[in-house]
Amino acid sequence: IVTLREMRPAYNIKEESSGEWETFIANDQFNGVLQKAIRAVRNNDADNHKSIWIAGTYGTGKSHAGAVIQHLLCDPIDDIREYVKDEYKKEKYNILRNGLLQLRETKRLFPVNMYGQQSIAHEEDLSLQMQREIKHALISAGLDITVQTDFDMYVQHIESQPQFWEHLIEQSAQLASVAPDTDVLASVRQALRMGYYDIRLQSNNLQQWIFEVQEALREKTDYDGLLIIWDEFTEIMTSSIGTRLLVQLQEITEAMMNPENDSYFLFISHPSALNTLKEEEREKTKGRYHYMIYNMEPVSAFKIMSKKFKVVDDNLYMKRQN
């Protein structure tokens, strides 16, 4: 009649198993985060239209909370409807439940997951890593999105590294066989993937590239923008180049706040992540986001066990219950 859900002690959004996010136990604190996320994504109020930053100490459940926000904003609406109606079935949640479902009738975000340091050792690595993760997420979702900045990037690289491209063409029969027209880009990207190569996007083009991906998603899919979730963001902020990386990210964050854009960051960090900043800059940074402290809250044993058990035979369960 019932089985036990597998639940790990620490939640990793990049390695979650199917349905694992639904074991989350919502509380008033999380519901406050969700309400702010809904107001941000609704994009009808300039004061609320901004990215989200969740800061909490270890073990508070902030990563799991971030995963739930991702699924509620990014999964097909039919996949979240049961969870929403079950978790928020009480009358006191009418506004939250209806607000979320109404939002999802018109808005859907495309999820991109990043974690920790992301092999970023130099400032110029940021654009490479963000582009790599976004492209990987698109490919994993079966979406072949091409944007104009890709052309510029490859042209610049071909002009500066002709020997690399001569070698790549020799190694790829498909690339060697195509004429130099607009169709060549697909073959270029395929050859690079097969050879496990990455071409670095110039950092000053990163912002433009992200919004070109957003527009391509709008044109070709039912997604309205990107949700870039960066868990363990503390590692970036406490690195030797953390402050300079934050400046680059905040330029993108501010552009995301423009009413024509529907893309957002969701940073998840320890509260100490901002300790490297001076007090005035720290407060300015918080003001650019829905910055929320996520605390440890007591949860009843009953709620924990109710999430641990999963009904596998509804008919037999109802018979026994009756």
C-alpha positions in Angstrom: 0.0 0.0 0.0 2.8 2.4 0.8 6.5 2.6 0.1 9.3 4.8 1.5 10.6 7.7 -0.5 14.3 7.9 -0.9 15.5 11.2 0.7 19.0 12.4 0.9 20.3 14.4 3.9 21.5 17.2 1.6 19.7 18.4 -1.5 21.5 18.9 -4.7 19.4 20.6 -7.4 21.7 19.3 -10.2 21.4 15.7 -9.1 17.8 15.4 -8.0 15.8 12.3 -8.7 12.3 12.3 -10.3 9.7 13.7 -8.0 12.2 14.4 -5.2 11.3 18.1 -5.0 7.7 17.1 -4.0 9.0 15.8 -0.6 9.5 19.4 0.5 7.5 20.5 3.5 6.3 24.1 2.9 6.1 26.5 5.8 5.2 30.2 6.2 8.8 31.2 5.5 8.8 29.4 2.2 5.4 30.7 1.3 6.8 34.2 1.7 9.6 33.4 -0.7 7.1 31.9 -3.2 4.8 35.0 -2.9 7.8 37.3 -3.8 8.7 35.0 -6.7 5.2 35.2 -8.0 5.1 39.0 -7.8 8.5 39.2 -9.5 7.6 36.9 -12.4 4.2 38.5 -12.9 6.1 41.5 -14.1 3.4 44.1 -13.7 5.1 46.2 -10.9 8.6 47.7 -11.4 9.3 47.5 -7.6 8.8 43.7 -7.5 10.2 42.8 -10.9 13.7 41.7 -9.8 15.8 38.6 -9.2 15.8 36.5 -6.0 18.5 35.8 -3.4 17.9 33.3 -0.7 20.5 33.4 2.1 20.5 30.7 4.9 22.9 28.8 7.1 23.7 25.1 6.4 20.8 22.7 6.9 18.0 25.2 6.7 16.6 23.6 3.5 17.3 26.6 1.3 18.5 24.4 -1.6 15.4 22.2 -1.5 13.3 25.4 -1.3 15.1 26.8 -4.4 14.4 23.5 -6.3 10.7 23.8 -5.4 10.6 27.4 -6.7 12.3 26.2 -9.9 9.8 23.4 -10.5 6.7 25.6 -9.7 7.9 28.2 -12.2 9.4 26.0 -14.9 7.6 22.6 -15.1 4.6 22.2 -17.3 1.6 23.5 -15.3 -0.2 20.1 -15.4 2.9 18.6 -13.7 2.7 20.9 -10.7 -1.1 21.2 -10.4 -1.5 18.2 -8.0 1.3 19.4 -5.7 -0.1 22.9 -5.5 -3.7 21.8 -4.9 -2.6 19.4 -2.2 0.0 21.6 -0.4 -2.2 24.7 -0.6 -5.7 23.2 -0.3 -6.7 25.1 2.9 -8.8 28.2 2.5 -6.1 30.4 4.0 -3.9 29.6 1.0 -6.6 30.6 -1.6 -4.7 33.8 -2.7 -1.3 32.0 -2.9 -2.7 29.0 -4.7 -4.8 30.9 -7.2 -2.1 33.5 -7.8 0.5 30.8 -8.7 -1.8 28.8 -11.0 -3.0 32.0 -12.7 0.6 33.1 -13.2 1.5 29.7 -14.7 -1.4 29.9 -17.2 0.5 32.7 -18.9 4.2 32.5 -17.8 6.8 29.7 -17.9 10.5 30.0 -17.3 13.4 27.8 -18.7 15.6 26.5 -15.8 19.4 26.6 -15.9 21.3 25.1 -12.9 24.7 26.3 -11.7 26.5 25.2 -8.6 29.4 26.6 -6.6 32.6 27.8 -8.1 31.8 26.4 -11.6 35.5 26.2 -12.5 35.6 30.0 -12.6 39.2 31.0 -11.8 39.4 34.3 -13.8 36.8 37.1 -14.5 36.6 36.1 -18.2 35.6 32.6 -17.2 32.2 33.8 -16.1 30.9 34.3 -19.6 32.2 30.9 -20.7 30.6 29.0 -17.8 27.3 30.7 -18.0 27.1 30.2 -21.8 28.1 26.5 -21.3 25.5 25.8 -18.7 22.7 27.6 -20.6 23.6 25.7 -23.8 23.9 22.4 -22.0 20.4 23.0 -20.4 18.9 23.8 -23.8 20.5 20.7 -25.5 19.3 18.5 -22.6 15.8 19.8 -23.1 16.0 19.0 -26.8 16.0 22.7 -27.8 18.4 23.8 -30.6 18.5 27.5 -30.1 20.8 29.7 -32.3 21.3 33.3 -31.6 23.0 36.1 -33.5 25.8 36.6 -31.0 27.0 33.1 -31.7 27.8 34.1 -35.3 29.9 37.1 -34.1 31.7 35.0 -31.5 32.7 32.3 -34.1 33.7 34.9 -36.7 36.0 36.6 -34.1 37.5 33.3 -33.1 38.0 32.1 -36.7 39.9 35.4 -37.5 42.1 35.1 -34.4 42.7 31.3 -34.4 42.7 30.1 -38.0 44.9 27.1 -37.3 42.4 25.7 -34.7 39.6 25.9 -37.3 41.7 24.3 -40.0 42.3 21.4 -37.6 38.6 21.2 -36.7 37.5 21.1 -40.3 40.0 18.3 -41.0 38.5 16.3 -38.1 34.9 16.8 -39.1 33.6 15.4 -42.4 30.3 17.1 -41.9 31.8 20.5 -41.4 34.3 20.1 -44.3 31.4 19.3 -46.6 29.2 22.4 -46.1 29.3 25.6 -48.1 29.8 28.9 -46.2 26.2 30.0 -45.8 23.9 30.5 -42.8 23.4 26.7 -42.4 27.1 26.3 -41.5 26.6 27.3 -37.9 24.7 24.1 -37.0 27.6 22.1 -38.4 30.1 24.2 -36.5 28.3 23.7 -33.2 28.0 20.0 -33.8 31.7 19.6 -34.6 32.6 21.6 -31.5 30.4 19.3 -29.4 31.9 16.2 -30.9 35.4 17.4 -30.2 34.5 18.6 -26.6 35.6 22.2 -27.4 34.2 25.4 -26.0 34.6 28.8 -27.6 34.7 31.7 -25.1 32.0 34.4 -25.5 33.4 37.8 -24.8 32.2 39.0 -21.4 30.8 42.3 -22.9 28.6 40.2 -25.1 27.2 37.9 -22.3 24.3 40.2 -21.4 23.3 40.6 -25.0 23.6 36.8 -25.6 21.4 35.9 -22.6 18.6 38.2 -23.9 18.9 36.9 -27.4 18.4 33.3 -26.0 15.4 34.7 -24.1 13.9 36.1 -27.4 14.6 32.8 -29.2 12.8 30.9 -26.5 9.8 33.2 -26.8 9.8 32.7 -30.6 10.2 29.0 -30.7 8.9 27.6 -27.4 6.3 28.2 -24.7 9.0 29.7 -22.4 9.0 33.4 -21.7 12.5 33.7 -20.2 15.3 32.1 -18.2 15.5 31.2 -14.5 19.2 30.8 -13.7 19.5 29.1 -10.3 23.0 29.3 -8.8 23.2 27.2 -5.6 26.2 27.4 -3.2 26.8 30.9 -4.6 28.8 31.6 -1.4 31.8 29.9 -3.1 31.8 32.6 -5.9 31.4 35.5 -3.4 34.2 34.4 -1.1 36.7 33.8 -3.9 39.4 36.3 -4.6 37.5 37.6 -7.6 34.1 37.4 -6.1 33.4 41.2 -5.8 34.4 41.7 -9.5 32.2 38.8 -10.6 29.3 40.3 -8.7 29.7 43.6 -10.6 29.3 41.7 -13.9 26.4 39.7 -12.6 24.6 42.8 -11.3 24.8 44.5 -14.7 22.9 41.6 -16.1 20.6 41.6 -13.0 19.7 45.3 -13.6 19.0 44.6 -17.3 16.7 41.7 -16.3 14.6 44.3 -14.3 13.6 46.1 -17.5 9.9 45.4 -18.2 10.5 43.8 -21.6 12.5 41.0 -20.0 11.3 37.9 -18.2 14.6 36.4 -17.1 15.8 36.1 -13.5 18.6 34.9 -11.2 17.9 32.8 -8.1 21.1 32.9 -6.0 21.3 30.6 -3.0 24.0 31.3 -0.5 25.1 31.4 3.1 24.5 34.9 4.8 28.2 35.4 5.0 28.4 35.6 1.2 28.1 39.4 1.4 30.7 39.8 4.2 33.3 40.7 1.6 31.4 43.9 0.7 31.5 47.2 2.6 28.3 47.9 4.5 27.0 50.5 2.0 27.6 48.2 -1.0 26.1 45.3 0.9 22.8 47.2 1.4 22.8 48.3 -2.3 23.3 44.7 -3.4 20.4 43.5 -1.3 18.2 46.2 -2.8 18.8 44.8 -6.3 17.1 41.5 -5.4 14.3 40.1 -3.4 16.9 39.3 -0.7 15.5 36.9 2.0 17.1 35.3 5.0 16.0 31.6 5.2 16.1 30.3 8.8 15.7 26.9 10.3 12.1 26.4 11.3 10.6 23.6 13.5 8.7 20.9 11.6 6.4 18.4 13.2 7.3 14.7 13.1 3.9 14.0 11.5 4.7 16.2 8.5 8.1 14.7 8.1 6.7 11.1 8.2 3.8 12.1 5.8 6.4 13.1 3.2 8.5 10.0 3.9 5.7 7.6 3.0 4.3 7.4 -0.5 1.0 5.7 -1.4 1.5 3.3 -4.3 -2.0 1.7 -4.4 -4.6 4.4 -4.0 -7.6 2.0 -4.3 -6.3 -0.3 -1.6 -5.3 2.6 0.5 -8.8 4.2 0.4 -10.3 0.8 1.2 -8.2 0.4 4.3 -8.7 4.0 5.3 -12.5 3.5 5.1 
